[in-house]
Amino acid sequence: MAYCQHIGVEFMFINDLEQCRWIRQKFETPGIMQFTVEEKRRLLARMIRSTRFEEFLQRKWSSEKRFGLEGCESLIPALKTIIDKSSQSGVESVIMGMPHRGRLNVLANVIRKELDQIFCQFDSKLEAADEGSGDVKYHLGMYHKRMNRASDRFITLSLMANPSHLEAVDPVVQGKTKAEQFYCGDTEGKRVMSILLHGDAAFAGQGIVYETFHLSDLPSYTTHGTIHVVVNNQIGFTTDPRMARSSPYPTDVARVVNAPIFHVNADDPEAVMYVCNVASEWRNTFHKDVVVDLVCYRRNGHNEMDEPMFTQPLMYKQIKKQKGVLQKFAEKLIADGVVTTQEYEEEVARYDKICEEAYSRSKDEKILHIKHWLDSPWPGFFTLEGQPKSMNCPSTGISEDELRHIGNIAASVPMEDFTIHGGLSRILKGRTNMVSQRVCDWALGEYMAFGSLLKEGIHVRLSGQDVERGTFSHRHHVLHDQTTDKRICIPMNYISPDQAPYTVCNSSLSEYGVLGFELGFAMASPNALVLWEAQFGDFHNTAQCIIDQFISSGQTKWVRHNGIVLLLPHGMEGMGPEHSSARPERFLQMCNDDPDVFPKISEDFAVRQLYDCNWIVVNCSTPGNYFHVLRRQILQPFRKPLIVFTPKSLLRHPEAKSSFDDMLPGTHFRRLIPDDGPAASSPERVKRVIFCSGKIYYELTRERTNRGLDEAVAVVRIEQLSPFPFDLVKAETDRYVNADLVWCQEEHKNQGYYDYIKPRIRTTISHNRPVWYAGREPAAAPATGNKHTHLSELQRFLDTAFNLEAGKV
C-alpha cells in the first residue's frame, strides 16, 4: 500500500511492473496533489450544488423517499472530474449505471437533467402521459449531449434506467458501451467509456458484479476499461482518515478481478478530486478497469423514511455531531484565502435561486412524460412524436438468387489453404446438396436469415455459450484450420463486399451477465439483429432478473424499445429435467394481451398486435418460418423482444425442411399453419382438430397416419403464441364446425402453453365448445430422467389425443 493523506492504494496483486510503477509515481511523489485556485473554486461550486440540491429536496418534500446523497456529497465532483478528464483525453460518450442513492443528484448536476422535470416527479397530482406504466423517480435514466467546459468539447452522457435489483444494470451498461464503440469504430475504447457506481455491500455481495468484470477481457465483450466508483458506507463514521483503507469489501472484489483500488476519504473533496483524476488517467492510459472507493457515511438511513438509530445508535450519535462536508471544505478554503465568506454565500444563494425558479416552473407542468427520461434514443427511427413511421411489414422473403448465393457461402470455405475437419466436410457437402434440391434445414434457414440481413446492411450479433459451433454441433459459423492454431474463417463475412459485419462470439459461462450485456448492445441501435442463445433453454432462469425487470417490462416502465432475440432450445426428448424445458409458461404468463377479450380485427391487425404487445413469443416448426420471424424482427417498423423456443431433434429431422418456395418474395412469417392434408379437403367430415405448437406436430402427424386418421383429424400449428392469433384460430374453428377441439402439448399440464392457450381459444369460440387437453399430467419437475418413462408418457398422451370415441379427453 502507498499513501497520501486521506488516500489508500492497493495494487500489489497487479503483476505488470510498468503499471505498478505508474501508480507509485502518482501517489508517492511528494507534493504531487496540488490544485490551482481556479480548480479549488470550481470544486467548491460543485460541492455547493451537490449539497444544496439535497437540502432543497429535503425542505420541499421532507416526507418523500429520494435516496439522497448526504454523507457522500463529494460523489458529484468525483463524477464530474472523471468526465472532465476523460473528455480532455478524447472521450466523446460516457454511459453510466448506478443504484438509487444519489441518482436524482447525478441526474441534476452531472447529466444536467432540467431541475423542473426532476421536481415534477414529486408532484403526486400530475397525470401520467399515455406512454406506459412508468417507474419511480429514482429508477429513471437520461440521455443528454452538452458542451464540457473543461475540454471545450461536446460529450454525450447517458445514465441507464434500472430496477431496484442492485447491480443488475452493470452488464447492460457494458453492452451499450460496447455497441457504441462498435458502431463508431472505436476499437480501443478511446471515444466511448463507461462508469459504474456501486454500494459497498452490493459490490461485494452480488455475483453479477463478478460476471460483469469477467467479461472485461473477452474480445467481443471488452469495453477497454471501466471506472468503478464505490459509495462505501461499510466503515461508518470515523475520525481517523487512515480508515479509508480499512473497508474489506471493495478490496476483496478488486483482488479477484485484478484491478487497482484507490480508497479515499469522501470528507476530503480535494483528495477525491485527485484520485478521480488519476483513475481517469489510468483508464485512458492502460484501458483497464479501476476502482475508486469513496469511504463515507450516510446521514440518513436506507432512505429518508428510515430511522438508523434503531440499529446503530452510537454511530449515529457521532454522525449527528459532525459538520457537513461542504461546511468543512468552505471553512478551509476561506481560511486559505481561496474565497471570501461573501463569495461563498453568494454562490450558495445563486444555486438556491436556480432551484426555486425551477420549482416554480415545475408547477406549470400538467402531465408526467416518461419519454423525457429516455436513456437510449434512436434518432430518425420513429416520428418526432415517437410513433412508428408506418404500420406495415413488407414481405420477408428474398429472391431465389440470394437464397442460392447465401446457401453456397454456407457450404464453402472462402479462404485459401484452409484445412477443415473431416466431419465438417460432410456437413458442408450436405448443405451443397440441399441448395441443389432447393430446400434448407434449420441451420441453413438461419444462415439464410442472417446472411440476407447482413447483405442489406444490418449488423447481426449472435452471442452465448458455444454459439460459434452450436450446442448441438449444427451451426459451424466459425471454421477452425486443423493445421494452424487459432486460424479461423467466418464464411458469413464473405457474402457481399458491402455487407454489414457479422459478429458471432462464444461468451463466458454466464447467463445473467451475458444476457444483460446483449440487451445493452441491442439498445444502442435499432438497425441490428442481436441474439442471445442459451446453451439449453432452461438455463435462462439464472438470468431471470434481466428477463423480468428489463426485457418483458422495459418498454412500459421506461419507454425503451428493444429488439433483442432470445433463442431457447426446448423439447421433451428423454434427456432429463435439466435439458428439456425452456419454461414457456413463464414467458407466456408475462405477456400483456387479454385472454378474455376478442380483439377488433382490422386490415393491419397482425402488425398492430405486435406493436401493442410487450414481447413476441414463437415456437416455429419449420426452418422457413424461423427464417421469416428473424427477418421480420428487423423489417417491422418498431422493435419488440422476441422469444424463440428453438428445436433440438428437429435440427436433423428429415421432415423438418423447408422449400425455397416458402422463402421467396411475397412470403411471410406464418403465425398459424393450417392442416393442408386430406382433412382440409373435407372439413365437415373432420371429427377432431388438434391445436399444437413446435416439434410435437411431427409426432402427432406420424401417429395420425399410423392410425389411419388423416381424414378425421386435422392438426393445426400455432407458431406465434403471443400475441395470440385470434383471427387465424377463429378461421380454423369456423372451418371445422363439427369437430371437437383439443390442445396437445408434450409438456406437463401445469407447464407449457395450456394455461395460456385454452382461455384464448375459448374466447375465440365464444365459449360454445370445450377445449380438451392431451399432454403429460401435472408434475413438479419439467421432465423425467428415465427414457422408458418418457416414451410411456408420450404414447399415453398420443392415445388420448387420437381417442375419438371418448366423451371427454
N, C-alpha and C positions, 0 to 999 in steps of 0.2 A: 504494500500500500504506500502511496505517496500523497502528501497533504499540503494544501494551502489552508489558510484559515477558513473554517466552516465548510471545507470540501474534503471528501474522501474518495479515493480512486482505487478500483480493483481491476487488475488486468493480468495478473501473474499466470492465469490459465491460458493466455494467448501465446502461441508458440512462434509467432512471427517477430523476429528481432527488430526489424525496421519499425513495425507498429508499436512495439514496446518502447523503443527509444523516442518515438514521436510523442507518445503520451507523457513520458517522463519529462521531456523538454517543456511540454505545455503546463505542467503542474509543479515542477521542481525548480524552475528558473526563478531566482529571487526577483521580486518586484514586477513580475510579469502581468499581474492583474491590475492594470492601470486604465482609468477611463478619463476622457475629456470632460470638461464642464458641460458641453453640449450633450454628451451621452448621458451624463447623470441627470440633467434636467429632463431629457426625453424619458428616461427610466421613471423619474418621479411622476411625470404626466401619465404614464401608462399605469402606474400603481394607483394614482388618483381615480382613473376611470374604472379600473378593476374593483376598487374598494367602494367607491361611491355608487356604482351600479347596484351592488348587492344591498347597500344601505337604503337606496331608493326603493328597491323592491320590497324590502322589509317594512319600510314606512307605509307604503301604499297597500300592500297585501300581506299583512302580518300573519294571517291565518291560512295562507296558501302554501302548498308544497312547491318548492322551486329548486331544491338541492343546490343550495348556494355554496360559494367558494370560501367562506370565512375560515381563516386559518391557513389558507394557501393562495392568497390573492396574488402572489408572485407568479402563479401559473400563466397569467395573461402576458406579462412582459417576457416570460420564458418562451412562450409560443411565438410571440411577435419577433423576438430576437432570432429564433431558429429560421423563421420565414424570411426576415431581412437578410440574414447571412446567406441563406440558400438562393435567394433572388440575386444577390450580388455575384453568386457563383454560376449563374446562368439558368437556375431552375425557373420554369415558367408555370408549372402547375403543381399544387400540393393537395393531396387527398388525405383527409383526416377521419379518424374514428375515435370515439370516446364514450364513456359511460355518462350517467346523469349529472354527477357532481360538477358544477361549473359550466354546464353546456350552454345555458342562456347567456352567461357572461362571455363565453367564447364566441357565440353567435353574434353578440352585440359588439364586442371590442376586438375581435380577431377577424372573423369573417365579414364583419360590418353589415349585418342584417339591420334594416331600419328599426329603430327603437319603438316606433309606434306600432309596427307589426308584431313585435315581441309583447308589448304591453297589452295589445288586443287579446292575446291568448289568455289573459287573466280575467277577461270580462265574460262572466257566465251567461249574460243576457244576449250575447250576439248569436245570430242564427248561422248555422253551418251551411256553406255552399253545397250544392248537389254534386259533390266530387268524390264521395266515398264516406266511410265512417270516421276517418281522421285518427288522430292519436294525441296523447298528452304532450304538452309543450316541450318537456324535457327529453322527448324522444326524437324530435324533428331535426331535419337536416337543412342544408342550404348550399347554393352554388352561386359564386359571385366572382366577377373579374374586375380588378381595380388596379390603380397605379400604386406601386410600392415606393414610398417616399425615400427609403434608404438607398434604393438602387436606381430610381427613376425608370423602372421597367414595369410593364403590366404583368400581373400574376393572377392566376385563376386559383381560387380556394374553394374546396368542396368538403363540407362536413357531412358525413353519411348519416342518414336516419338509422336508428337501430332500436330494438326492443329492450325490455328490462333485463334480458338474459346477458349478463356481463360477459364481455369479451367475444360475444358471438359475431360482432361486426368486424373483428380483426381480419379474417381471411377475405371478407367481402371488399374491404378497403384495398387489400393487396391485389385482388383480382382486377379491380377497376384501375389501380395504378399500373399494373402490367399491361392492361389493354390500351391505356392512353400512351404508354411508352411504345407499344407495338405499332399503333396507328400513326404516330408521328416519327417513326424510325429511330427512336431513342434506344439504341442497343446497349447503352452503358448507364442509363439512369441519370443522365446529366440535365435533362429537361423536365422530368416528371418524378416526383418522390412522394412518399407517404410519411405521416406522423401518426402514431398510435398512442393514445392516452390510456392509462390503466390505474385501477385502485390496487393497493399493495396486496390485499388478500386474494383478489381475483387473479392478479398477475401470477401468483404462485399456485393458486388452487385450481384454476380452470384449465383442463387439459387442452382446450382449443388454442391456448397461448403457445404451447409447445408444438402443436400440429402446424400452426402458422409459421413459427420460427423455422421449423424443419423444411418448409418449402423454399426458404430464402436462398439456398444454393443449388436448387434444381434448375436446369437450363430453361425450361419452358415456364417456370414459375418465379424465378428470381426477380425482385424489383430493385436489385443493386443497392440495398441498404435502406433500412427504416430507422427513424429516430423514435425510440420508445420513451415516453415520459410517464413516470410512476408518481402519482399523488399518494404519498406514503404516510398513512395515519398509524401504522403499526407501532411506531415508537411512542406515540402520545406526546405529551408536552415534556420538554426537558430544558433546563437552563444551561446544560453543557453542550456547546456547539459541536464538540467532537463526537457526540452521539449520532451525528449524521451518518456515521459508518456502521452503526450497530444493528440496523434492521436486517434480519436474515433473509426475508422473503425475496426481494428483488435480486439479492446476491446469489441465492441458490439458482434462480432461473438463469441469470447471466452465465453462471459457470456451466450449466447444462448446454446452453446454446452458443457458448464461446464468443460472447460479446462483451466489450468493456462496459463497466458500470461506473457512472460518476454520481456519487452521493453529494448532495448539497443541502445545507440548511435553508429552508424556504423563508426563514425570517431575515435572511440577508439578500436583498434583491441584487446587489452588485455581484455577489458570488454566484447567484443564479444566472445572471446575465453572462458572466464569464464562462460558466460551464456550458451554457447553451450555445455560445459562440464556438466553443471547442467541439461540442457534439456535432454541430452542423458542419464544421470544417472536417471532422473525422469522416462523416458520412460522404461528403462530396470529394474527399481525397481518396479514401480506400473503398468506397461503395460497399460498406459493411454495416451491419446493424450496430446500434449503440443504445445504451440505456441511461437515461437521466433520472435519478431518484430524488425527487423533491420531498425532503423529510419535513413534515409539518404536523399540524393537529387540526381537529375540527372544533370550532367554537360551538357549533350546534351538534345535535345528534345525527342519526342517519338522514333525517330530513328535519325541516323546521317544526314539525309537529311532535318530534321525538324528544324525550327528556333523558339526556345521557347521565344525569345524576342518579337515576335509578340503579345503574350498574357500575358506574365509575365515579363515585362521589369525591374521592380525594383528588383524582386527576383534574376533575372539572372545577373544583375549588381553586386549584392553582391556575387553570386556564383563565378563569374569570378575572384573576388579578392582573393578567398580562396586558400590556399595551398592544394595540394592533400593529401589524407590520408597517402600514402606511405612516402611522404616527411616529414610530421609532425612526423610520427612514427619513421622514421630513425633518425631524429634530436634528438628525445627523447632518443632513445637507445644509440646514440653516446654520448650524454651529460651524460647519466648514466654509461658510460663505458662498456656497454654490447658488443658493436662492435666498431671498429675504422672506420674512414671515408674510408680508403683504403679497408678494408674488405667489406664494404658496396658496394663500387664502383666495386670491383672485382666480387661480387655476381651478380650485375646488368649486368656487361659485360658478365659473364658466361651464363646467360639466354638469353641475346641478341644474343650471338653466336649460341646457340641452335636453336633459331628461324630462323636466317639467313641460317644455314645449312639445316634446314627443308624446307625453302623456295626454296633453290637451288634444293633439291631433288624433290620438287613438280613440277619443270619444266620438269622433265623426264616423268611425267605421261602423257599418251595419251588418256585414257578413264576414265570417271567417273563411278565408280561402286556403285550402291545403296546398293548392298549386303554387302559392307564394313561397313554399318551403321545399320545392323540388330540388333534389341533390344531384340529379343526373339528367339534365335536359338534352333533347335531341333536336337541335335547330333544323328546321326545314322538313322534318318528317311528318309532323302534324300541321294543321292550320294554326293561325295565330290564336285561335280560341282553344287550341288543344284537342281538336277533333280530327278523326281520320279524313284524309283528302277525298276518299271515296268509300263506298260500301260495297265494293265489288272485288272478287278474287278471280283473276284470269285463270285460264286452263293451266294446269301444272304439268301437262305433257310436253315432250320435246320431240324433235324430228328423228326419223329413222337413222339418218346420217350421224347425228350426235350420239344416239344410243350405240351404234356400231363403233364409232371412234372411241368413246369412253370405255366401252367393253374391251376393245383391243388394247387400250392402255392398261386396263386392269389385268390383262393376260400377258403383259410384256415386262421386260427388264430394260428400261430405256437408258442404261449406262453400259459403256463398252467394257469388256474384260471383267465382267462381274459374275462371280460364281455363286449360284443359289443352291440351296439344299435340294437333294433329290426328291424328297417328299413334296416340296413346293413346286417343283417342275410339273408334277402330276396335277396339282391344283390349278396352275396356270393353263395347262393343256385343257383341263375341264372347262375353264372359262372361255377358251377359244372355241370349243365345241358348242357351248351354249350360245355364243354370239352367232355362230353359223346357223344354229337352229332357231334363232330369234326368240330365245327365252332367257330368263335370268332366275337365279336362286336368290336367297336372302342377301348374301354378301355382295353379289353383283348388283342387285337392286339398290342397295345402299351406296355402292360405288357410283352408280348412275346418278343418284340424287346429289351426292357430294360433288362429283365431277361437273355436272351441269351448272350447279350454283357457282362453283369456282370459275367456270368459263364465263359466267355472267358478271363476274367481278365481286362476288360475295365471299368474304373470308369464312372458312369453315375451321372450327377448332373442336377436336374430339379429345377428351381427357378422361382418365380413370385408370384403374389398376389393370395392367396388361391389355390396354386397348389397341396397341400397335399391332399385335398379333391377333388379339381377340381371345377372350377367356376360353372359348371353345375351338380355338385354332382355325377359325373360318375367315378372318378378315385379311391379315397379312398386308397391311398398308405400309409397313416398313420392311424392306428386304435387307438381309444381312449377308455380306460377302463371306463365303465359307473359307476363304484363304487369307483374307486381310482383316485383322482385328479392327473393330469399330468403323469399318467402311459400310455405309448404308446407302440405300436407294429408296426414295419415296415416289413411285410412279405417278401418284396423283398430282404432283407438281410439274408434270410434263404434258398436261392436257392441251394447253394453249400458251403461246408466248406472252399474251397479255392477261393471263388469268390472275385471280387473286391467290395468295399463298394458302396452302393447306398446312395446318398445324395438328399433328397427332402426337400425343405425349403420354407416356406411362407416368402415373402420379406416384407419390409416396403412398405408403399403406395407410391411407386416411380417407374417411368419407366426410366427416364433419368439416374439416379444414378445406378439402379439395372442392367439395360441392359449393361451399361458401365462396371460394376463390373463383370458380367458374360463374357463379351468379354475379359476382362483382365484375368479371370480364364482360358478361353479356349486358351490363348496364351502360357500358361506355358508348355503344353504337347499336342502332337497330339493324345495320346492314352487315350482320354477321350471324352465322348459324353456330351457336355454341352448345355443345353437347357434353353431358357427363354420363358415363356408363358405370353402373355398379357391377362389380365382379359377379355377384348374384343379386337378384332383386331384393332379397330380404336384408342385405347389408346396408340398405339406405337408412335403416332405423337408427344407426349411430349418427346420422346427420339429421335426425328428426327436427332439431331446433331450427335449422336452416329452412327445412320444408314448411314447418308450421308458421314460423314467425316472419319469414321473408318471402317465400315463393308463393304460398297459397293466399296470403293476405297483404302482400306488399303494395298492390295497386290500390286497394280500398283504404289502407292506412296512410299511404304516402304519395298517392297519385303517380306511382312509379311503374311504368310498363316494363316488361322483361320477357324476352323470347327464349329463355333457356329451355333446353330439351333434356329430360331425364330418360335414359334407356335402362330399363329394369328387367333383366332376364327372369322369366316367370314360367312355371308349368309343373304339374304333378307328374313326375316320371320315376317315382320309386327311389329317389335319391336321399330321402330322409327329410326331417323337418327344417333343417337349416339351409337347404339349397333348392327349395321348391317355390315358396310363395313370396311375391313382391308386395304382398298385403294390399291388394287393390281396394279392399273395403275401407281402408284408412283414407286413401286418396278420394274415393267417392263420397265418403262422409263429409269431406271438406268442400265439396262442390256447392256452389251457391244457387243452383236452379231449384225451383219449387216443384216437388213431386206431385202436388195436388192441383195444379193449375195447367190446363191445356192451353198452350200459348196461341196467340193470334198468328196465323200463317200468312206470310206475305211473299212477294217475289224474291226479296233478298233475305228470307228467313234464316237460311243456313249461315250466312255471314253475320247477320245481326246476333244470332245466338252466340257465335264465337266472340263477338265484341262485348256482349253483356256478361259472359262467364268470367270466373276468376282464374280458371285454368282449363286446359283441354286434356281429356283422358281417353286414350285409344288402346285397342288391342287388335292389331292387324293380323289377318290370317293369310295374306299373300304378300310376296315381295313387291308386287306392283303397287299395292295400297300403301305399303311402308314408304316406297319411293315418293308417292304423291303427298303423303302427310308431312314428310320432311321438306319438300319443296313449297307446300302451302304455308309452312311456318314462316317463310320469307316473303312469299308473293302476296299474302294477305296484307291489308293496309294498316295493320296495327300489330302489336306484339302481345302474346299471351304465353305463359309457361305451358309446355307440352309434356305430358307424362305418357310414355310409351312402354307397355308391357311387351317385351320382346321375347322371341321364342328361343328354345334350346334344341329340342329334337327336330323342329321344323327347319332348322338351318340346313339339314341334309335330307329332308323328307322328299321322296321322289315326286310327290304330288304338289308340294309347296313351291311351285314355279309359276312365273307369270310370263305371258307372251308379250313381245314388244308392242303388240296391238293395244295392250292395256295401258301403254305409257306414251302413246303418240299425241300430237297436238289435238286438242278438243277433249281429251280425257281429264278426269278429276279424281280426287280422293272420294272414295265411296263410303259414306257414313254407315250405310247398311247394304249388305249384299243379299239380294233375294235368292230363293231357290230357282235354279234355271234348268232343272231336270224334268222328268215326267210329271211330277206333282204340279208343277207350274202350268202344265198344258191343260189340266182339268181340275182347276182349283175347287170346284163344287164337290168333287169326289174325295177331297183330302179330309182325313179324319183328325189329323193332329198337326199342329205347327209347333216345331221345336225352335225356340229362340236360343242362341248361344253366342259365345264370343271366344275368339282365339283358337288354339290348337285342338280343342275338343271337337271342333267341327269335323276334322278328318276322321276321328274315331266314330263319331255319330254317322257319317255317311257310309263308312265301311260297314258298320253294324246294320244300318238300314238295308244296304244291298244284300248282305248275308241273310237277312230275314225276309227278303222279297217284298219290302215295303216302300219301294221307290215311288209308287203312285199314291200311297196312302198317307205318307208323312212328308211334310215339307220342312226343310232345315234352313233357317234364316240367320245370317250372321250380323250381329250388331257390332260394327267395327269402331264406331265412335260412341263411347259410353257416356261421356259428358262433354259438352252439353248433349242431352238426350235427343235423339232424332224422332221427336214426336210425330212429325209429318210422315216420315217413311214407315214407322211402325204402324201408324194408322192405315196406311195404304195396304200393308200386309194383312192386318186383321180384317180389313174390309174385303179383301180378295178371298180369304178363306173363311167364309161366313159359317160354314158347317163344322169347322174344326175346333177341337178344344186346344187350349194354349198351354204350353209348357216352357218353363225356363230351365235349361240344363247347364250345369257347370261342373267342373271336376273338383273344385274347391269344396270345403266343408260348408254346411248350410249357414253357419254363423260368420262365415268369411266370404271372400269372393265378392260377387256382384248382386246376389239375390236380393238383399235388403234394399239396395238402390234401384234395381230394375223393376221389381214387382209392383211397387206403388205407381210407378210411371206408366207401365203398361196398363194397369187398372184405370188410371186417369184417362189414358188414350181411348179405351173402350167404354168409357163412362160407367165402369163397374158392372157391366152387364154380363160378363163372363168371368169365371175364376181363372187364375193363373197358377197352374200346378208346378211343383218343384221336383226336379230329378237331379240328384247330386249326392255328395257324401253327407253323412249325418253330422250334427254339430260336434265339435271337438275343441280341446284346449290348444293342441299343437297343430301347426299347418299341414303336416303330412306324417304318415307312418314311416318308420325306419326299416320296415320289413317288406321285401319285394313281393312275397306271396300275398301279404295282406293288401298291399297296394293294388295288385291285379284283381283280387277278390272284390275290393271296394269298387273298382272300375266296372267290372262286369255286373255288379249288383245295381248300380245306378243306370247302366245302359239297359238292363232288363226293365227297370222302372220307366225309363224314357220311352220304350217301344211297347209297353204293355197297353195296347189299345182297348182291351176289354175291361180294364179296371174302371170302376166308377169314379175313383179319385186317385191321384198319384201321391 
